[in-house]
């Protein structure tokens, strides 16, 4: 029997992985897809964002959330049993898509496909690194020391050492394809500089695709046939030759919960102020807006806050506001929670 192709989609927090996956589901062209979503935080926000966007392409039973920590840290306990269950099904998916958390190292995950019970039944069709072109153009995740120094001089938010640079290198070093997302936010010169930076960190022959709002042709993204598990030695990593266990103690995350929000503008304004004041990297989740039958999706990356209504609240689900807040170690949770308390509704009983 042929192996089930699997695409690993990696990328930093807010690069647009969930948006890309929603686009794939909405343009599946008859393929049955299964999703393995690794949520960084205490609630399965990303799973909720993709469920229902194309039931025929990916029924809810084929969406599996791994919310017990970073997927590359829980391979044996979490990821491998999940893959085995998907591959044991009578009607196997045509393609499996794995969305890693923004903190995952891709190489340990790819190596897991050498596990005996997985190796004969699934293969890594390709590792796709999704890059926020606007963020990189601004120097937020630059790996060039001169560019990083200039960015830090211009932006006090970068006046500290950041492990994000190493993570950026890990994702690019393992990639078979790089998707430069949010290219609509940068000019041609800035985009050319980003591509030069990306090429310096990728292996020879890796293709770069430009995208706006995660819109990439499914035929380009799936079907790379890289068999990445068979050429791990060509994929450089900072953990090569070291013990494979690692941690993410440089990051904090927590969840704020409420009920119906009476004043949406007040909530968005408060979020913007708190993000700027506390160097919050990412906010994502769902908001119950008073008087509105549909849930509001909120996604913030640095100072940019996007929001849209995606679907009606369902009868069987709790109508409540849930937001995951992610930042670097030392994030002032008490102050952030207090700053949102008066604009969030009361949690339903």
C-alpha positions, -999 to 999 in steps of 0.1 A, spaced: 0 0 0 12 35 -7 22 58 21 -1 86 32 17 119 24 20 143 53 28 180 51 43 197 81 34 234 83 57 253 106 61 290 113 64 316 140 35 328 160 12 348 138 27 340 105 -7 328 93 -6 290 95 -43 287 105 -53 311 76 -33 290 52 -50 258 64 -84 273 61 -76 282 25 -64 246 18 -97 232 32 -118 256 11 -99 246 -20 -93 209 -14 -104 199 -49 -119 165 -38 -91 155 -14 -100 142 20 -76 159 44 -68 152 81 -55 178 104 -32 175 134 -32 208 152 -7 216 180 -21 244 200 3 264 222 -19 274 251 -46 260 273 -76 259 249 -79 246 213 -83 279 195 -68 268 162 -89 237 161 -121 258 165 -109 282 138 -107 255 111 -136 233 121 -165 236 97 -148 256 70 -151 226 46 -169 196 61 -165 175 29 -127 180 27 -121 175 64 -149 162 86 -145 172 123 -135 136 131 -104 142 110 -93 172 130 -71 162 160 -58 187 185 -27 182 205 -29 207 234 -5 190 258 25 211 249 49 216 220 45 187 195 82 182 192 85 177 230 56 152 231 64 130 201 62 96 218 34 104 242 11 125 220 20 127 183 28 90 175 -4 76 190 -24 102 171 -8 93 138 -13 56 145 -50 62 150 -54 82 118 -35 55 98 -55 27 114 -88 40 101 -107 20 75 -110 51 53 -76 68 55 -71 104 46 -57 113 12 -33 137 29 -24 146 65 -16 182 74 3 190 107 2 225 120 29 228 146 29 254 173 49 286 168 75 272 191 81 237 176 114 225 162 105 208 129 134 183 128 124 161 158 89 159 144 102 148 110 125 122 127 94 107 143 84 94 109 112 69 111 92 52 139 87 16 127 48 17 128 47 51 110 75 47 85 58 20 65 25 39 63 32 76 61 59 99 47 67 136 51 56 149 17 72 183 26 80 207 54 66 241 47 79 271 66 55 300 67 72 334 72 56 367 81 72 389 54 62 421 71 77 411 104 110 400 89 112 431 68 109 451 100 138 431 115 117 415 142 131 380 134 163 389 114 193 365 117 218 389 101 237 406 130 241 439 113 204 441 104 194 430 138 216 457 154 200 484 133 165 471 140 172 471 178 186 506 176 153 518 159 129 497 180 133 495 218 111 464 218 141 445 203 166 457 228 171 423 243 184 388 232 157 367 216 156 330 211 132 336 182 161 341 158 173 306 165 138 292 160 136 311 127 167 294 115 154 260 126 123 263 106 140 275 74 168 250 77 143 221 77 120 235 50 113 221 16 92 251 7 90 286 22 58 306 19 64 344 23 30 354 37 16 390 41 35 402 10 8 428 5 21 446 35 57 452 22 71 470 -9 91 454 -36 125 464 -22 117 451 13 103 419 -1 136 414 -21 156 418 12 134 393 29 139 367 1 177 373 3 176 366 41 155 335 36 177 321 9 207 324 32 191 301 57 175 275 34 190 245 17 198 246 -20 168 241 -42 142 251 -17 114 271 -34 100 304 -21 64 312 -28 48 346 -22 13 348 -7 -13 372 6 -36 360 34 -23 324 31 -36 319 -4 -14 293 -19 -25 268 -46 -30 234 -30 -13 218 -60 19 238 -52 18 231 -15 9 194 -15 27 168 -36 63 179 -30 73 142 -25 103 152 -4 103 121 19 119 144 44 124 116 70 149 100 46 173 130 43 175 144 78 212 149 76 207 176 50 185 196 73 207 216 97 196 221 133 211 237 164 202 205 183 223 183 161 246 162 183 229 173 214 203 156 236 170 159 218 150 171 248 145 208 250 122 233 266 104 265 258 109 283 291 115 315 273 78 318 266 47 323 287 11 318 277 -23 320 295 -60 322 287 -84 350 296 -120 340 296 -153 360 297 -188 361 285 -206 385 261 -186 416 254 -208 447 254 -184 471 237 -162 455 210 -143 487 202 -134 491 239 -120 455 239 -100 460 208 -86 493 220 -76 478 253 -59 449 236 -39 473 214 -27 493 244 -18 463 265 1 446 235 21 478 230 29 482 267 38 446 275 55 432 243 28 406 238 37 385 208 4 370 200 -33 371 210 -58 347 193 -92 334 202 -130 338 199 -151 366 213 -188 365 221 -202 399 212 -234 410 229 -264 409 205 -245 391 177 -254 355 168 -220 347 153 -186 343 171 -159 369 164 -124 356 157 -96 378 170 -60 374 159 -33 399 169 4 398 159 23 425 176 4 458 170 -18 443 142 -52 432 153 -75 414 129 -111 403 136 -140 388 116 -172 368 122 -166 333 110 -198 314 119 -229 313 142 -225 299 177 -238 264 178 -265 252 201 -242 226 218 -212 249 225 -207 274 253 -211 310 242 -180 326 258 -150 347 251 -116 329 252 -83 345 242 -48 330 244 -21 355 252 15 346 243 47 364 251 82 360 262 92 349 297 81 373 324 49 384 308 29 403 334 -2 381 335 -18 398 365 -16 432 349 -29 420 315 -58 402 331 -67 432 352 -64 454 321 -90 433 303 -114 426 332 -137 455 328 -142 450 290 -148 412 291 -182 399 299 -189 378 330 -181 341 324 -214 321 320 -222 297 348 
